[in-house]
Amino acid sequence: DTQRVLVAREFQNAIDVKDIRSNQNAARGSLLAMTLTANRGDRDRLSQDITERDQENTARLEQLLVRSQDDAEVLAKLQAFTALRTPFRATRETQVIPLILAGRTEEANALVLGIQEQRNEAMGDLADEIVTLTERRAQAAIARSAQEADQISRALAAIGTAALLAAIGMAIFLTRLIAAPLKAIAAAAGQVAAKDLTGGVPLKGRRDE
């Protein structure tokens, strides 16, 4: 059960981080699309898409941080990711988008392709590290579970073999124990059938008083 919980947690962490990066890349695409259109309705739609993806990422990141409280290595990477994401979001919301809406796309692009791109690449590197780490851990846990299952199977097979051998030994012992008296009785019966009454059946342990 512990192994299953560990595997589920590691894979869920990997999935959440991948989804966060997917949303970030999609939001970046929407932001660049905003610089290419002057249509207010299109810009509002793209801006709304960015906001919704950002909210989804915030919720996922909070879940990741809670889930990783007892995992120092992953937690440190998530905190570093958050430290980059905070100014990245602030720059986008307070500078890039207002510049685009004001028609100052060159200034907006300078930010998007400058400091924002540096932050985005750094977040991507951290996300890749987290995914690699969590997937490697999950695979290792699966391998351990398989090994433990194999060991249990081998132990059960050995126990079953020992029990079978013990049963065979007991059957042989009982057969020998019963066979000798039966042979004696059969011989005596044969004598009686031949009208030879001089013989008898030896009964071990019996004393006539």
C-alpha positions as YAML, in Angstrom:
chain: A
units: angstrom
residues:
- id: 1
  name: ASP
  ca: [0.00, 0.00, 0.00]
- id: 2
  name: THR
  ca: [2.82, 2.41, 0.85]
- id: 3
  name: GLN
  ca: [4.47, 1.75, -2.50]
- id: 4
  name: ARG
  ca: [1.19, 2.35, -4.35]
- id: 5
  name: VAL
  ca: [0.67, 5.66, -2.55]
- id: 6
  name: LEU
  ca: [4.23, 6.72, -3.36]
- id: 7
  name: VAL
  ca: [3.90, 5.83, -7.03]
- id: 8
  name: ALA
  ca: [0.54, 7.62, -7.30]
- id: 9
  name: ARG
  ca: [1.96, 10.74, -5.65]
- id: 10
  name: GLU
  ca: [5.06, 10.86, -7.83]
- id: 11
  name: PHE
  ca: [3.12, 10.40, -11.04]
- id: 12
  name: GLN
  ca: [0.56, 13.01, -9.99]
- id: 13
  name: ASN
  ca: [3.35, 15.48, -9.28]
- id: 14
  name: ALA
  ca: [4.81, 14.86, -12.73]
- id: 15
  name: ILE
  ca: [1.40, 15.31, -14.36]
- id: 16
  name: ASP
  ca: [0.71, 18.55, -12.49]
- id: 17
  name: VAL
  ca: [4.08, 20.05, -13.37]
- id: 18
  name: LYS
  ca: [3.63, 19.11, -17.04]
- id: 19
  name: ASP
  ca: [0.16, 20.70, -17.03]
- id: 20
  name: ILE
  ca: [1.54, 23.87, -15.45]
- id: 21
  name: ARG
  ca: [4.19, 24.15, -18.16]
- id: 22
  name: SER
  ca: [1.63, 23.42, -20.85]
- id: 23
  name: ASN
  ca: [-0.56, 26.24, -19.53]
- id: 24
  name: GLN
  ca: [2.41, 28.60, -19.32]
- id: 25
  name: ASN
  ca: [3.40, 27.89, -22.92]
- id: 26
  name: ALA
  ca: [-0.19, 28.34, -24.09]
- id: 27
  name: ALA
  ca: [-0.47, 31.62, -22.15]
- id: 28
  name: ARG
  ca: [2.77, 32.80, -23.73]
- id: 29
  name: GLY
  ca: [1.33, 32.00, -27.14]
- id: 30
  name: SER
  ca: [-1.80, 33.99, -26.33]
- id: 31
  name: LEU
  ca: [0.33, 36.90, -25.16]
- id: 32
  name: LEU
  ca: [2.32, 36.94, -28.40]
- id: 33
  name: ALA
  ca: [-0.95, 36.69, -30.35]
- id: 34
  name: MET
  ca: [-2.15, 39.81, -28.54]
- id: 35
  name: THR
  ca: [0.77, 41.75, -30.03]
- id: 36
  name: LEU
  ca: [-0.28, 40.73, -33.54]
- id: 37
  name: THR
  ca: [-3.88, 41.89, -33.44]
- id: 38
  name: ALA
  ca: [-5.43, 45.30, -33.00]
- id: 39
  name: ASN
  ca: [-8.92, 43.88, -32.56]
- id: 40
  name: ARG
  ca: [-10.11, 44.70, -29.06]
- id: 41
  name: GLY
  ca: [-12.40, 41.66, -28.90]
- id: 42
  name: ASP
  ca: [-9.57, 39.29, -29.84]
- id: 43
  name: ARG
  ca: [-7.28, 40.88, -27.28]
- id: 44
  name: ASP
  ca: [-9.90, 40.54, -24.55]
- id: 45
  name: ARG
  ca: [-10.43, 36.89, -25.44]
- id: 46
  name: LEU
  ca: [-6.69, 36.18, -25.40]
- id: 47
  name: SER
  ca: [-6.28, 38.07, -22.14]
- id: 48
  name: GLN
  ca: [-9.08, 36.00, -20.58]
- id: 49
  name: ASP
  ca: [-7.38, 32.81, -21.74]
- id: 50
  name: ILE
  ca: [-4.16, 33.91, -20.04]
- id: 51
  name: THR
  ca: [-6.02, 34.71, -16.81]
- id: 52
  name: GLU
  ca: [-7.84, 31.35, -16.71]
- id: 53
  name: ARG
  ca: [-4.67, 29.36, -17.34]
- id: 54
  name: ASP
  ca: [-2.85, 31.37, -14.70]
- id: 55
  name: GLN
  ca: [-5.57, 30.67, -12.13]
- id: 56
  name: GLU
  ca: [-5.46, 26.96, -12.94]
- id: 57
  name: ASN
  ca: [-1.69, 26.97, -12.50]
- id: 58
  name: THR
  ca: [-1.97, 28.72, -9.15]
- id: 59
  name: ALA
  ca: [-4.34, 26.01, -7.88]
- id: 60
  name: ARG
  ca: [-2.11, 23.20, -9.17]
- id: 61
  name: LEU
  ca: [1.01, 24.75, -7.70]
- id: 62
  name: GLU
  ca: [-0.65, 25.08, -4.30]
- id: 63
  name: GLN
  ca: [-1.60, 21.40, -4.40]
- id: 64
  name: LEU
  ca: [1.95, 20.47, -5.37]
- id: 65
  name: LEU
  ca: [3.42, 22.46, -2.49]
- id: 66
  name: VAL
  ca: [1.06, 20.84, 0.02]
- id: 67
  name: ARG
  ca: [1.68, 17.36, -1.38]
- id: 68
  name: SER
  ca: [5.46, 17.85, -1.23]
- id: 69
  name: GLN
  ca: [5.78, 19.19, 2.32]
- id: 70
  name: ASP
  ca: [7.63, 16.04, 3.42]
- id: 71
  name: ASP
  ca: [9.81, 15.91, 0.30]
- id: 72
  name: ALA
  ca: [12.65, 18.38, 0.77]
- id: 73
  name: GLU
  ca: [14.16, 17.91, -2.69]
- id: 74
  name: VAL
  ca: [10.97, 18.44, -4.66]
- id: 75
  name: LEU
  ca: [9.77, 21.17, -2.30]
- id: 76
  name: ALA
  ca: [12.98, 23.18, -2.82]
- id: 77
  name: LYS
  ca: [12.54, 23.02, -6.59]
- id: 78
  name: LEU
  ca: [8.87, 24.02, -6.35]
- id: 79
  name: GLN
  ca: [9.74, 26.97, -4.15]
- id: 80
  name: ALA
  ca: [12.42, 28.06, -6.63]
- id: 81
  name: PHE
  ca: [9.82, 27.71, -9.40]
- id: 82
  name: THR
  ca: [7.39, 29.87, -7.42]
- id: 83
  name: ALA
  ca: [10.07, 32.48, -6.78]
- id: 84
  name: LEU
  ca: [10.50, 32.82, -10.56]
- id: 85
  name: ARG
  ca: [6.80, 32.67, -11.34]
- id: 86
  name: THR
  ca: [5.86, 35.51, -9.01]
- id: 87
  name: PRO
  ca: [7.84, 38.27, -10.79]
- id: 88
  name: PHE
  ca: [7.06, 36.65, -14.16]
- id: 89
  name: ARG
  ca: [3.32, 37.07, -13.51]
- id: 90
  name: ALA
  ca: [3.74, 40.55, -12.08]
- id: 91
  name: THR
  ca: [5.67, 41.78, -15.12]
- id: 92
  name: ARG
  ca: [3.13, 40.28, -17.48]
- id: 93
  name: GLU
  ca: [0.10, 41.74, -15.70]
- id: 94
  name: THR
  ca: [1.47, 45.17, -14.79]
- id: 95
  name: GLN
  ca: [3.74, 45.87, -17.74]
- id: 96
  name: VAL
  ca: [3.44, 43.60, -20.77]
- id: 97
  name: ILE
  ca: [-0.34, 43.45, -21.15]
- id: 98
  name: PRO
  ca: [-0.87, 47.18, -20.42]
- id: 99
  name: LEU
  ca: [1.80, 48.01, -23.04]
- id: 100
  name: ILE
  ca: [0.06, 45.80, -25.60]
- id: 101
  name: LEU
  ca: [-3.33, 47.36, -24.89]
- id: 102
  name: ALA
  ca: [-1.74, 50.78, -25.24]
- id: 103
  name: GLY
  ca: [-0.40, 49.84, -28.65]
- id: 104
  name: ARG
  ca: [3.21, 49.85, -27.53]
- id: 105
  name: THR
  ca: [3.96, 46.38, -28.84]
- id: 106
  name: GLU
  ca: [7.66, 46.93, -29.39]
- id: 107
  name: GLU
  ca: [8.18, 47.69, -25.72]
- id: 108
  name: ALA
  ca: [6.00, 44.73, -24.78]
- id: 109
  name: ASN
  ca: [7.98, 42.41, -27.05]
- id: 110
  name: ALA
  ca: [11.23, 43.66, -25.57]
- id: 111
  name: LEU
  ca: [10.04, 42.46, -22.17]
- id: 112
  name: VAL
  ca: [8.57, 39.21, -23.50]
- id: 113
  name: LEU
  ca: [11.73, 38.30, -25.35]
- id: 114
  name: GLY
  ca: [14.05, 39.66, -22.68]
- id: 115
  name: ILE
  ca: [13.65, 39.22, -18.92]
- id: 116
  name: GLN
  ca: [10.42, 37.25, -19.31]
- id: 117
  name: GLU
  ca: [12.08, 34.75, -21.64]
- id: 118
  name: GLN
  ca: [14.92, 34.27, -19.16]
- id: 119
  name: ARG
  ca: [12.45, 33.58, -16.38]
- id: 120
  name: ASN
  ca: [10.42, 31.27, -18.62]
- id: 121
  name: GLU
  ca: [13.49, 29.22, -19.54]
- id: 122
  name: ALA
  ca: [14.54, 28.96, -15.89]
- id: 123
  name: MET
  ca: [11.05, 27.76, -14.93]
- id: 124
  name: GLY
  ca: [11.18, 25.26, -17.77]
- id: 125
  name: ASP
  ca: [14.47, 23.87, -16.52]
- id: 126
  name: LEU
  ca: [13.09, 23.48, -12.99]
- id: 127
  name: ALA
  ca: [9.92, 21.85, -14.29]
- id: 128
  name: ASP
  ca: [11.98, 19.36, -16.32]
- id: 129
  name: GLU
  ca: [14.06, 18.54, -13.24]
- id: 130
  name: ILE
  ca: [10.95, 17.92, -11.13]
- id: 131
  name: VAL
  ca: [9.34, 15.72, -13.79]
- id: 132
  name: THR
  ca: [12.52, 13.70, -14.28]
- id: 133
  name: LEU
  ca: [12.97, 13.26, -10.53]
- id: 134
  name: THR
  ca: [9.38, 12.25, -9.79]
- id: 135
  name: GLU
  ca: [9.13, 9.87, -12.75]
- id: 136
  name: ARG
  ca: [12.44, 8.22, -11.81]
- id: 137
  name: ARG
  ca: [11.21, 7.76, -8.24]
- id: 138
  name: ALA
  ca: [7.91, 6.29, -9.41]
- id: 139
  name: GLN
  ca: [9.70, 3.83, -11.68]
- id: 140
  name: ALA
  ca: [12.05, 2.84, -8.86]
- id: 141
  name: ALA
  ca: [9.07, 2.26, -6.54]
- id: 142
  name: ILE
  ca: [7.40, 0.08, -9.18]
- id: 143
  name: ALA
  ca: [10.61, -1.93, -9.57]
- id: 144
  name: ARG
  ca: [10.83, -2.41, -5.79]
- id: 145
  name: SER
  ca: [7.22, -3.55, -5.66]
- id: 146
  name: ALA
  ca: [7.84, -6.05, -8.43]
- id: 147
  name: GLN
  ca: [10.93, -7.36, -6.63]
- id: 148
  name: GLU
  ca: [9.05, -7.70, -3.35]
- id: 149
  name: ALA
  ca: [6.20, -9.51, -5.10]
- id: 150
  name: ASP
  ca: [8.71, -11.90, -6.70]
- id: 151
  name: GLN
  ca: [10.34, -12.58, -3.32]
- id: 152
  name: ILE
  ca: [6.94, -13.30, -1.75]
- id: 153
  name: SER
  ca: [6.05, -15.62, -4.61]
- id: 154
  name: ARG
  ca: [9.32, -17.50, -4.19]
- id: 155
  name: ALA
  ca: [8.80, -17.79, -0.42]
- id: 156
  name: LEU
  ca: [5.25, -19.08, -0.88]
- id: 157
  name: ALA
  ca: [6.46, -21.59, -3.47]
- id: 158
  name: ALA
  ca: [9.16, -22.82, -1.07]
- id: 159
  name: ILE
  ca: [6.62, -23.16, 1.75]
- id: 160
  name: GLY
  ca: [4.25, -25.03, -0.55]
- id: 161
  name: THR
  ca: [7.01, -27.41, -1.65]
- id: 162
  name: ALA
  ca: [8.02, -28.07, 1.96]
- id: 163
  name: ALA
  ca: [4.40, -28.75, 2.92]
- id: 164
  name: LEU
  ca: [3.99, -31.14, -0.01]
- id: 165
  name: LEU
  ca: [7.14, -33.05, 0.91]
- id: 166
  name: ALA
  ca: [6.00, -33.25, 4.53]
- id: 167
  name: ALA
  ca: [2.61, -34.60, 3.41]
- id: 168
  name: ILE
  ca: [4.28, -37.23, 1.21]
- id: 169
  name: GLY
  ca: [6.56, -38.26, 4.07]
- id: 170
  name: MET
  ca: [3.62, -38.58, 6.44]
- id: 171
  name: ALA
  ca: [1.68, -40.64, 3.89]
- id: 172
  name: ILE
  ca: [4.62, -43.04, 3.44]
- id: 173
  name: PHE
  ca: [5.02, -43.38, 7.21]
- id: 174
  name: LEU
  ca: [1.33, -44.11, 7.75]
- id: 175
  name: THR
  ca: [1.29, -46.56, 4.85]
- id: 176
  name: ARG
  ca: [4.17, -48.52, 6.34]
- id: 177
  name: LEU
  ca: [2.62, -48.37, 9.80]
- id: 178
  name: ILE
  ca: [-0.65, -49.85, 8.58]
- id: 179
  name: ALA
  ca: [0.68, -52.18, 5.90]
- id: 180
  name: ALA
  ca: [2.46, -54.69, 8.22]
- id: 181
  name: PRO
  ca: [-0.61, -55.53, 10.39]
- id: 182
  name: LEU
  ca: [-2.76, -55.78, 7.28]
- id: 183
  name: LYS
  ca: [-0.33, -58.24, 5.74]
- id: 184
  name: ALA
  ca: [-0.41, -60.36, 8.92]
- id: 185
  name: ILE
  ca: [-4.20, -60.34, 8.99]
- id: 186
  name: ALA
  ca: [-4.32, -61.30, 5.33]
- id: 187
  name: ALA
  ca: [-1.91, -64.20, 5.94]
- id: 188
  name: ALA
  ca: [-3.97, -65.43, 8.89]
- id: 189
  name: ALA
  ca: [-7.13, -65.21, 6.84]
- id: 190
  name: GLY
  ca: [-5.45, -67.29, 4.16]
- id: 191
  name: GLN
  ca: [-4.56, -69.96, 6.73]
- id: 192
  name: VAL
  ca: [-8.10, -70.04, 8.04]
- id: 193
  name: ALA
  ca: [-9.39, -70.41, 4.53]
- id: 194
  name: ALA
  ca: [-7.02, -73.37, 4.09]
- id: 195
  name: LYS
  ca: [-8.40, -74.86, 7.34]
- id: 196
  name: ASP
  ca: [-5.07, -74.29, 9.05]
- id: 197
  name: LEU
  ca: [-5.97, -73.12, 12.52]
- id: 198
  name: THR
  ca: [-2.51, -73.38, 14.00]
- id: 199
  name: GLY
  ca: [-1.56, -69.84, 13.06]
- id: 200
  name: GLY
  ca: [-2.60, -66.57, 14.61]
- id: 201
  name: VAL
  ca: [-2.45, -62.85, 14.17]
- id: 202
  name: PRO
  ca: [0.40, -61.26, 16.09]
- id: 203
  name: LEU
  ca: [-0.84, -58.23, 17.99]
- id: 204
  name: LYS
  ca: [1.94, -56.03, 19.20]
- id: 205
  name: GLY
  ca: [1.50, -54.48, 22.57]
- id: 206
  name: ARG
  ca: [-1.28, -56.83, 23.67]
- id: 207
  name: ARG
  ca: [-0.91, -58.83, 26.88]
- id: 208
  name: ASP
  ca: [-3.34, -61.62, 27.81]
- id: 209
  name: GLU
  ca: [-4.14, -61.67, 31.49]
...
